[in-house]
């Protein structure tokens, strides 16, 4: 593996001894107050602590760099330069003998130049993280959320053999929008337009969609990017074990998470009493799957993610223990979107690997129709066909002919192309365009159509995403 160099926090030996002693005292003095506190609150607490230490003459101003010390006490020490970088998506620590490793968004897995001198230094960092998270000490496996948002897993001896393991999953400060995903090649623009229609359903007939894929394939990122397509008036209930779904722009968002008082199954059951228009399960793992599929059968729109390599495996997982969903109930699903990582040149890239449409049961087996699939040879997601059953369901619900639904998909493809060409990718701007179209489609489409007509050659150069999909229709 390559070594990715990170600007480290440097101390001389005397400075290090002083700051380590202060850090230990700070954590012991304010242990209960620091739990779940955001960085700003910790910073103010560290400032007050250092001022008191100077006043009491337990430490002199000449012994420390005041600003560096405050930052170190209130932060995560050697991890701060790593956690501050948006181009790093995971942090991996495999004991103190091995340099800290990262998963870089562009370069993949790399070593870094950050090391731990001894086991004690690493255990001091782990103890600090446990305090900041407000986690219970004494457990060998700790799965928590840092106050700033990243997800952290600590696996400690005796569960981990002879050395502590630390894994941090970071999230982008600004979640990528569908335009970002189109731009970086994750989403084909024509499939995005189709998913737009299926998620929104003209405000009357939104479809039930599951997103599946392997570990760190981008399932939740995909889910978050598609949710702005939902109608503005919807009451959305999200259910999560780890808080990763972000619907801050939704005025009627009911956010729920598991606690010692309610597990996922109970939360899905309770969501039906909240009069939801849409129920979202962050990750379907167990018996809550039955309640989610049952909610769809009762008329509520459902979305979520599930860990499986392909659409068929997702269905098999749903019908097997511990989920135990009757296959006859699973036909309420409309689409399964499969996202995976592919290695291209020197980097890992995330792409839609497949979109499958759920059909009827034939001879005890649920039929799957292929809407599109990624071709590793051409490096493109190739369109196969429109999901006929899904489009028919929408057309019957909204009173339009299937051909009119397909024309609407083409319009929305044009709107997405317009945003792509004009650099409209920020969440607030994308959301404004989507909601503007929902409210006054003629006005927005008129503006978009006129804009596309004037783009000429520039637009022609951007048509690579189509890959002859129009001709197939």
Buried (B, 14 or more C-beta within 10 A) or exposed (E): EEEBEBEBBEBEEEBBEBBBEBBEBBBEEBBEEBBBBEBEBBBEBBBEBBEEBBEEEEBEEEBBEEEBBBBBBBBBBBBBBBBEBEEBBBBBBBBBEEBBBBBBBEBBBBBBEBBBEEBEBBBBBBBBBBBBBBBEEEEEEBBBBBBBBBBBEBBBEEEBEEBBBBBBBBBEEEBBBBBBBBBEBBBBBBBBBBBBBBBBBBBEBBBBBBBBBBEBBBBBBBBBBBBBBBBBEBBBBBBBBBBBBBBEEBEBBBBBBBEEEBBBBBBBBBBBEEEBBBBBBBBBBEBBBBBBBBBBBEEBBBBBBBBBBBBBBBBBBBBEEEBEBEBEBBBBBBBBBBBBBBEEEEEBBBBBBBBBBBBEEEEEEBBBBBBBBBEEEEEBBBBBEBBEBBBEBBBEEBEBEBEEBBEBBEBBBBBBBBBBBBEBBEBEBBBEBBBBBBEEBEEBBEBBEEBBEEBEEEBEEBEEBBBEBEEEE
